[in-house]
Amino acid sequence: MRLRDDYRSLSGAEKAAMMMLSVGEDSAVKLFELMEDDEIREISQTMAGLGTLSSEIVEQLFMEFVQQISTTGTVTGSYDSTERLLTKVLADERVDAIMEEIRGPAGRTMWDKLANVNEEVLANFLKNEYPQTVAVVLSKVRPDHAARVLSSLPESFAMEVVMRMLRMESVQKEVLDDIERTLRNEFMSNLARTNRRDAHEIMAEIFNSFDRNTEGRFLNSLEERNRDAAEKIKSLMFTFEDLKKLDPSGTQTLLRGIEKEKLGLALKGASEEIRDLFFSNMSERAGKILREDMEALGPVRLKDVDESQAYIVNIAKELSAKGEIMISDNKGDDELVY
């Protein structure tokens, strides 16, 4: 059979077939499990008739693959996309259990989630823990929520917790990680199975996806009908203006992770405070180039600004979820990770 060595003549299906043959049986099986039947059929037929390929053409395939992956921008993950992927490889009951555990109560970190758990429910769990553990947990949640939880604990136990909190010094990261793991495995996972996903969190995600005019219109209307619900949704939302809570180190980390063209477009519609945040964390030369690029853009569509700001917010959320940046609340020592 003739040796294939003309990469430009390959079709998309042939490239896919080459990739499947190159990654090995185990990896190919996993990839096939994620495909629809018609995709499997087309690629299988192509594989069967592919013939002999030169090492140069295989190398070109992988070079193109790496180049495309590195220039496609961010990959967006969501509850829905994750659930669809799991459904292809796991039984429905197992998928439901995993998704419920992932979602849990409303909140983006373990401490955010605890703040949305009824104080009596949380107190009922914590009263069986060591006072020192409870002291650490209550030192990490909002003071008002900690007060309600303490009020729901047996008085003698609550006073023991208070004394531990007064004597508590900095907590080792290993200890904190262990407590978070316990809360997630023993408390949140069970709580998630008995609670539906918080409706305010769902609406916050929807509102985050609106353009700013639609978002403002809906929030104003909701405030007229139910101010408490509107405030709850706003507290769960994360907007481009919230980036002003970033510290200098976090801002510089974010700058390294975003496309500069998107930043220029996003800043066209940003407040002076946000603009100063980014420019103050750039070199004088980089800031000068960005300002010139922004001026060269001229008038821009609000829709394009919103899309660029949403892109940067998503990058910030990803970095925050990985623990690479921290977004501080305005209340002082408290920190929120979105």
ROLOLUM-67715 format. One record per residue (C-alpha): residue number from 1; chain; x, y, z; residue in one letter. Coordinates in pm, 1 decimal, m for minus. Example, Ala and Ser with C-alpha at 12.3 -4.5 7.8 and 13.67 -1.06 7.14 Angstrom:
> seq; mol; c1; c2; c3; type
> 1; A; 1230.0; m450.0; 780.0; a
> 2; A; 1367.0; m106.0; 714.0; s
***
This chain:
> seq; mol; c1; c2; c3; type
> 1; A; 0.0; 0.0; 0.0; m
> 2; A; 128.9; 346.5; m92.9; r
> 3; A; 288.9; 552.1; 184.3; l
> 4; A; 80.7; 862.9; 258.3; r
> 5; A; 303.6; 1168.1; 301.7; d
> 6; A; 94.0; 1465.8; 176.9; d
> 7; A; m58.3; 1621.6; 489.6; y
> 8; A; m254.9; 1886.5; 299.2; r
> 9; A; m457.5; 1619.6; 119.9; s
> 10; A; m598.9; 1475.0; 443.0; l
> 11; A; m966.6; 1524.5; 525.4; s
> 12; A; m1097.2; 1601.0; 873.5; g
> 13; A; m1213.4; 1242.7; 918.6; a
> 14; A; m869.5; 1112.3; 817.0; e
> 15; A; m699.8; 1342.1; 1069.1; k
> 16; A; m935.0; 1218.0; 1340.6; a
> 17; A; m865.3; 856.8; 1241.4; a
> 18; A; m489.4; 922.0; 1251.7; m
> 19; A; m521.3; 1070.5; 1598.0; m
> 20; A; m715.1; 768.3; 1724.3; m
> 21; A; m452.6; 530.8; 1586.0; l
> 22; A; m169.0; 733.1; 1736.3; s
> 23; A; m288.7; 765.7; 2097.3; v
> 24; A; m295.8; 392.3; 2173.8; g
> 25; A; m578.1; 146.7; 2241.3; e
> 26; A; m664.8; 254.0; 2597.7; d
> 27; A; m693.0; 622.3; 2511.6; s
> 28; A; m876.8; 547.4; 2186.5; a
> 29; A; m1138.6; 345.8; 2377.2; v
> 30; A; m1198.1; 636.6; 2615.5; k
> 31; A; m1238.5; 874.5; 2321.6; l
> 32; A; m1481.9; 643.4; 2144.9; f
> 33; A; m1692.8; 627.7; 2462.3; e
> 34; A; m1749.4; 1003.8; 2430.6; l
> 35; A; m1868.0; 988.2; 2066.9; m
> 36; A; m2205.0; 939.5; 1903.5; e
> 37; A; m2267.4; 621.8; 1699.7; d
> 38; A; m2245.2; 798.3; 1362.0; d
> 39; A; m1911.4; 954.4; 1459.6; e
> 40; A; m1772.9; 616.5; 1564.0; i
> 41; A; m1893.7; 464.0; 1240.2; r
> 42; A; m1735.9; 731.6; 1018.1; e
> 43; A; m1401.6; 733.2; 1198.8; i
> 44; A; m1385.4; 350.7; 1210.0; s
> 45; A; m1446.4; 324.4; 837.3; q
> 46; A; m1180.4; 587.3; 772.7; t
> 47; A; m930.7; 410.3; 999.6; m
> 48; A; m980.4; 86.1; 810.9; a
> 49; A; m888.4; 245.9; 479.5; g
> 50; A; m620.0; 484.5; 596.8; l
> 51; A; m320.5; 285.6; 478.2; g
> 52; A; 41.9; 347.0; 582.2; t
> 53; A; 137.2; 692.2; 707.8; l
> 54; A; 484.7; 841.5; 724.2; s
> 55; A; 624.0; 958.1; 1060.3; s
> 56; A; 648.1; 1311.4; 916.4; e
> 57; A; 274.8; 1329.3; 846.0; i
> 58; A; 190.7; 1205.6; 1197.3; v
> 59; A; 421.2; 1471.1; 1342.5; e
> 60; A; 247.0; 1739.0; 1136.9; q
> 61; A; m89.2; 1622.1; 1272.5; l
> 62; A; 19.9; 1661.9; 1633.8; f
> 63; A; 182.9; 1998.4; 1565.5; m
> 64; A; m143.6; 2125.8; 1415.5; e
> 65; A; m341.5; 1982.4; 1706.9; f
> 66; A; m120.1; 2152.4; 1967.6; v
> 67; A; m129.4; 2481.2; 1776.6; q
> 68; A; m508.9; 2480.4; 1753.7; q
> 69; A; m552.3; 2391.9; 2120.3; i
> 70; A; m317.6; 2672.4; 2227.7; s
> 71; A; m498.2; 2937.2; 2021.3; t
> 72; A; m862.6; 2856.1; 2088.7; t
> 73; A; m879.4; 3067.2; 2404.2; g
> 74; A; m1051.3; 2937.5; 2713.8; t
> 75; A; m1250.5; 2619.3; 2750.7; v
> 76; A; m1576.9; 2687.2; 2932.3; t
> 77; A; m1700.5; 2433.7; 3181.4; g
> 78; A; m2049.8; 2430.7; 3330.9; s
> 79; A; m2278.0; 2205.5; 3530.4; y
> 80; A; m2469.3; 2114.8; 3212.2; d
> 81; A; m2161.7; 2028.0; 3002.7; s
> 82; A; m2016.9; 1822.6; 3288.5; t
> 83; A; m2343.5; 1635.3; 3334.5; e
> 84; A; m2369.6; 1560.8; 2961.2; r
> 85; A; m2016.0; 1421.0; 2958.9; l
> 86; A; m2073.5; 1201.9; 3265.8; l
> 87; A; m2399.9; 1069.1; 3121.1; t
> 88; A; m2208.0; 920.6; 2828.9; k
> 89; A; m1989.8; 700.2; 3050.7; v
> 90; A; m2179.3; 645.9; 3378.3; l
> 91; A; m2519.6; 517.9; 3485.8; a
> 92; A; m2786.3; 784.8; 3543.4; d
> 93; A; m2806.5; 718.0; 3918.8; e
> 94; A; m2429.3; 761.0; 3958.0; r
> 95; A; m2435.3; 1083.1; 3752.4; v
> 96; A; m2717.8; 1224.1; 3965.8; d
> 97; A; m2527.1; 1146.5; 4286.9; a
> 98; A; m2206.1; 1308.6; 4158.5; i
> 99; A; m2382.4; 1620.8; 4029.4; m
> 100; A; m2575.3; 1666.4; 4351.9; e
> 101; A; m2250.8; 1641.3; 4546.3; e
> 102; A; m2083.3; 1895.3; 4316.9; i
> 103; A; m2368.4; 2144.3; 4332.8; r
> 104; A; m2449.0; 2134.6; 4702.1; g
> 105; A; m2598.5; 2449.4; 4856.2; p
> 106; A; m2545.3; 2785.2; 4690.3; a
> 107; A; m2188.8; 2912.9; 4714.9; g
> 108; A; m1856.0; 2894.9; 4539.4; r
> 109; A; m1625.6; 2777.6; 4816.7; t
> 110; A; m1682.1; 2552.0; 5115.0; m
> 111; A; m1710.7; 2856.9; 5340.8; w
> 112; A; m1953.8; 3027.8; 5102.4; d
> 113; A; m2162.0; 2711.3; 5102.4; k
> 114; A; m2171.3; 2697.5; 5482.0; l
> 115; A; m2300.5; 3055.6; 5487.6; a
> 116; A; m2605.4; 2934.6; 5292.7; n
> 117; A; m2676.5; 2641.0; 5521.3; v
> 118; A; m2946.1; 2695.1; 5783.7; n
> 119; A; m2777.8; 2770.8; 6116.3; e
> 120; A; m2971.9; 2500.0; 6302.1; e
> 121; A; m2874.2; 2237.3; 6044.6; v
> 122; A; m2508.3; 2341.9; 6065.5; l
> 123; A; m2516.6; 2358.1; 6445.3; a
> 124; A; m2670.3; 2010.7; 6462.0; n
> 125; A; m2372.6; 1875.1; 6267.1; f
> 126; A; m2103.7; 2075.3; 6447.0; l
> 127; A; m2220.2; 1983.9; 6798.2; k
> 128; A; m2076.9; 1635.1; 6737.9; n
> 129; A; m1735.2; 1771.3; 6640.1; e
> 130; A; m1440.5; 1873.1; 6860.0; y
> 131; A; m1472.0; 2230.5; 6994.9; p
> 132; A; m1141.2; 2320.7; 6825.1; q
> 133; A; m1278.9; 2208.3; 6487.7; t
> 134; A; m1594.9; 2411.2; 6539.0; v
> 135; A; m1382.9; 2711.5; 6636.7; a
> 136; A; m1192.7; 2689.9; 6307.6; v
> 137; A; m1514.2; 2655.7; 6105.2; v
> 138; A; m1683.7; 2952.1; 6271.9; l
> 139; A; m1372.6; 3166.3; 6228.5; s
> 140; A; m1399.6; 3111.6; 5852.2; k
> 141; A; m1767.4; 3203.1; 5800.5; v
> 142; A; m1931.3; 3544.7; 5822.8; r
> 143; A; m1959.6; 3681.7; 6179.2; p
> 144; A; m2338.4; 3716.0; 6158.8; d
> 145; A; m2376.6; 3353.7; 6050.3; h
> 146; A; m2127.9; 3235.7; 6315.0; a
> 147; A; m2337.0; 3419.2; 6578.6; a
> 148; A; m2654.1; 3238.5; 6472.6; r
> 149; A; m2477.6; 2901.9; 6476.9; v
> 150; A; m2333.0; 2966.1; 6825.6; l
> 151; A; m2680.4; 3059.4; 6949.6; s
> 152; A; m2811.1; 2725.4; 6820.7; s
> 153; A; m2541.4; 2517.9; 6998.6; l
> 154; A; m2577.9; 2390.7; 7357.9; p
> 155; A; m2463.3; 2678.8; 7579.9; e
> 156; A; m2176.6; 2498.3; 7755.8; s
> 157; A; m2045.0; 2365.7; 7424.6; f
> 158; A; m2081.8; 2709.9; 7262.8; a
> 159; A; m1879.2; 2872.0; 7543.0; m
> 160; A; m1604.8; 2611.1; 7497.9; e
> 161; A; m1596.1; 2700.0; 7126.8; v
> 162; A; m1575.4; 3072.3; 7214.0; v
> 163; A; m1279.6; 3008.6; 7444.4; m
> 164; A; m1101.6; 2808.7; 7171.4; r
> 165; A; m1163.2; 3090.8; 6923.4; m
> 166; A; m1014.4; 3344.3; 7165.9; l
> 167; A; m699.5; 3134.6; 7207.4; r
> 168; A; m674.5; 3030.3; 6843.7; m
> 169; A; m366.7; 3125.0; 6644.9; e
> 170; A; m305.5; 3076.5; 6272.3; s
> 171; A; m435.5; 2744.1; 6146.8; v
> 172; A; m199.3; 2520.7; 5950.2; q
> 173; A; m302.9; 2467.5; 5590.9; k
> 174; A; m302.1; 2088.2; 5637.1; e
> 175; A; m549.1; 2118.8; 5925.8; v
> 176; A; m773.4; 2352.8; 5726.5; l
> 177; A; m764.6; 2118.8; 5426.5; d
> 178; A; m857.8; 1827.3; 5649.8; d
> 179; A; m1154.5; 2015.6; 5795.5; i
> 180; A; m1273.1; 2119.4; 5448.8; e
> 181; A; m1245.7; 1758.6; 5331.7; r
> 182; A; m1448.8; 1637.8; 5630.2; t
> 183; A; m1717.1; 1899.8; 5572.8; l
> 184; A; m1737.2; 1811.5; 5206.4; r
> 185; A; m1742.9; 1434.4; 5251.4; n
> 186; A; m1948.9; 1397.8; 5567.0; e
> 187; A; m2173.6; 1702.8; 5564.3; f
> 188; A; m2213.4; 1867.5; 5226.0; m
> 189; A; m2248.0; 1545.8; 5028.1; s
> 190; A; m2530.5; 1426.9; 5256.5; n
> 191; A; m2691.0; 1769.8; 5262.1; l
> 192; A; m2680.7; 1788.9; 4881.8; a
> 193; A; m2877.7; 1466.4; 4850.0; r
> 194; A; m3159.7; 1604.3; 5063.7; t
> 195; A; m3175.4; 1955.7; 4921.8; n
> 196; A; m3262.3; 2082.7; 4577.4; r
> 197; A; m3018.4; 2324.1; 4421.3; r
> 198; A; m3074.1; 2677.3; 4550.0; d
> 199; A; m3299.7; 2872.5; 4313.9; a
> 200; A; m3117.3; 3198.6; 4386.2; h
> 201; A; m2788.0; 3045.9; 4268.7; e
> 202; A; m2951.9; 2931.0; 3944.7; i
> 203; A; m3093.1; 3279.0; 3885.3; m
> 204; A; m2755.9; 3440.8; 3968.0; a
> 205; A; m2591.9; 3231.2; 3693.5; e
> 206; A; m2867.1; 3332.1; 3450.3; i
> 207; A; m2835.8; 3701.7; 3541.7; f
> 208; A; m2457.7; 3678.9; 3497.8; n
> 209; A; m2520.9; 3572.3; 3139.0; s
> 210; A; m2739.3; 3875.8; 3059.8; f
> 211; A; m2596.6; 4182.0; 2891.1; d
> 212; A; m2580.8; 4475.4; 3133.6; r
> 213; A; m2900.4; 4645.7; 3009.2; n
> 214; A; m3109.1; 4329.7; 3043.2; t
> 215; A; m2951.1; 4249.3; 3378.6; e
> 216; A; m3029.6; 4596.8; 3512.5; g
> 217; A; m3386.8; 4583.2; 3384.9; r
> 218; A; m3455.4; 4245.8; 3545.2; f
> 219; A; m3290.1; 4336.0; 3877.0; l
> 220; A; m3482.4; 4664.2; 3901.3; n
> 221; A; m3810.5; 4485.3; 3834.8; s
> 222; A; m3726.0; 4212.9; 4085.6; l
> 223; A; m3632.6; 4469.4; 4352.6; e
> 224; A; m3979.8; 4622.5; 4316.8; e
> 225; A; m4146.1; 4284.0; 4370.3; r
> 226; A; m3908.0; 4108.4; 4609.7; n
> 227; A; m3614.0; 4310.4; 4741.5; r
> 228; A; m3478.9; 4022.6; 4953.7; d
> 229; A; m3463.0; 3789.2; 4651.8; a
> 230; A; m3292.5; 4057.4; 4444.0; a
> 231; A; m3029.2; 4116.8; 4713.4; e
> 232; A; m2966.9; 3743.1; 4749.5; k
> 233; A; m2914.9; 3707.2; 4374.0; i
> 234; A; m2682.2; 4009.0; 4359.7; k
> 235; A; m2473.5; 3865.3; 4645.1; s
> 236; A; m2423.2; 3544.2; 4444.9; l
> 237; A; m2340.9; 3720.7; 4118.9; m
> 238; A; m1988.3; 3811.3; 4017.9; f
> 239; A; m1936.9; 4102.0; 3780.3; t
> 240; A; m1646.0; 4270.7; 3607.4; f
> 241; A; m1657.9; 4555.0; 3861.4; e
> 242; A; m1600.1; 4301.0; 4142.5; d
> 243; A; m1244.9; 4263.1; 4012.3; l
> 244; A; m1159.9; 4580.2; 4206.2; k
> 245; A; m1136.4; 4347.8; 4510.3; k
> 246; A; m827.3; 4185.4; 4361.4; l
> 247; A; m495.1; 4253.3; 4530.2; d
> 248; A; m191.6; 4352.4; 4315.9; p
> 249; A; m57.4; 3996.6; 4303.0; s
> 250; A; m395.1; 3861.1; 4192.1; g
> 251; A; m431.5; 4133.6; 3929.2; t
> 252; A; m90.9; 4048.7; 3781.3; q
> 253; A; m178.6; 3676.8; 3776.1; t
> 254; A; m503.7; 3758.4; 3597.2; l
> 255; A; m320.9; 3981.1; 3347.0; l
> 256; A; m92.3; 3691.4; 3254.3; r
> 257; A; m392.5; 3470.0; 3183.6; g
> 258; A; m602.2; 3691.0; 2955.2; i
> 259; A; m577.3; 3807.0; 2596.5; e
> 260; A; m467.1; 4170.5; 2578.9; k
> 261; A; m710.5; 4247.7; 2294.3; e
> 262; A; m999.5; 4133.5; 2515.9; k
> 263; A; m870.2; 4346.8; 2802.5; l
> 264; A; m862.7; 4662.6; 2591.3; g
> 265; A; m1219.1; 4604.6; 2475.9; l
> 266; A; m1339.0; 4524.0; 2829.6; a
> 267; A; m1180.3; 4837.9; 2975.2; l
> 268; A; m1355.1; 5057.4; 2717.0; k
> 269; A; m1672.3; 5012.1; 2919.7; g
> 270; A; m1518.3; 4991.6; 3268.6; a
> 271; A; m1510.9; 5239.3; 3554.8; s
> 272; A; m1201.9; 5449.6; 3621.3; e
> 273; A; m1139.4; 5242.8; 3935.3; e
> 274; A; m1115.1; 4920.2; 3735.6; i
> 275; A; m902.5; 5084.8; 3466.9; r
> 276; A; m661.4; 5215.1; 3732.2; d
> 277; A; m646.3; 4866.2; 3886.9; l
> 278; A; m515.9; 4710.8; 3566.0; f
> 279; A; m293.9; 4997.1; 3449.8; f
> 280; A; m128.3; 5028.1; 3791.4; s
> 281; A; m24.8; 4664.2; 3771.8; n
> 282; A; 129.1; 4690.9; 3424.3; m
> 283; A; 466.3; 4823.3; 3319.8; s
> 284; A; 467.6; 5179.6; 3186.9; e
> 285; A; 539.1; 5053.1; 2836.6; r
> 286; A; 264.3; 4787.7; 2844.1; a
> 287; A; 15.1; 5041.4; 2980.8; g
> 288; A; 106.4; 5291.9; 2706.9; k
> 289; A; 56.6; 5026.5; 2436.0; i
> 290; A; m279.4; 4922.8; 2581.6; l
> 291; A; m403.7; 5283.1; 2597.4; r
> 292; A; m302.3; 5335.3; 2234.6; e
> 293; A; m480.8; 5014.1; 2134.8; d
> 294; A; m794.2; 5127.0; 2317.8; m
> 295; A; m788.6; 5463.7; 2141.7; e
> 296; A; m742.1; 5291.6; 1807.8; a
> 297; A; m1056.6; 5085.4; 1867.5; l
> 298; A; m1274.3; 5395.3; 1845.7; g
> 299; A; m1644.6; 5350.0; 1929.4; p
> 300; A; m1726.0; 4987.5; 2016.3; v
> 301; A; m2050.7; 4796.4; 2053.4; r
> 302; A; m2173.5; 4747.4; 2410.2; l
> 303; A; m2236.3; 4381.1; 2324.7; k
> 304; A; m1866.5; 4332.4; 2242.5; d
> 305; A; m1761.8; 4503.5; 2566.5; v
> 306; A; m1996.0; 4279.1; 2768.1; d
> 307; A; m1860.1; 3965.9; 2599.5; e
> 308; A; m1498.7; 4068.6; 2671.2; s
> 309; A; m1578.6; 4148.1; 3033.4; q
> 310; A; m1758.0; 3813.3; 3073.7; a
> 311; A; m1452.0; 3638.9; 2928.3; y
> 312; A; m1221.7; 3804.3; 3184.8; i
> 313; A; m1463.1; 3729.1; 3470.7; v
> 314; A; m1464.6; 3361.6; 3370.2; n
> 315; A; m1083.4; 3353.8; 3368.4; i
> 316; A; m1084.0; 3513.6; 3716.0; a
> 317; A; m1328.1; 3250.5; 3841.8; k
> 318; A; m1111.7; 2969.9; 3703.3; e
> 319; A; m796.1; 3110.3; 3864.5; l
> 320; A; m980.6; 3164.0; 4191.2; s
> 321; A; m1116.1; 2808.7; 4189.6; a
> 322; A; m757.4; 2684.9; 4151.7; k
> 323; A; m648.9; 2902.5; 4443.7; g
> 324; A; m417.6; 3110.8; 4223.4; e
> 325; A; m590.4; 3440.6; 4302.6; i
> 326; A; m788.7; 3563.5; 4602.0; m
> 327; A; m1069.4; 3815.8; 4585.3; i
> 328; A; m1106.7; 4006.2; 4913.4; s
> 329; A; m1436.0; 4124.0; 5051.3; d
> 330; A; m1468.4; 4486.0; 5156.5; n
> 331; A; m1531.0; 4385.5; 5518.6; k
> 332; A; m1163.4; 4346.4; 5603.8; g
> 333; A; m1008.6; 4011.2; 5679.9; d
> 334; A; m1283.5; 3802.1; 5520.4; d
> 335; A; m1198.0; 3664.1; 5179.0; e
> 336; A; m1428.3; 3539.4; 4907.6; l
> 337; A; m1318.1; 3295.8; 4639.3; v
> 338; A; m1547.3; 3277.5; 4341.2; y
***
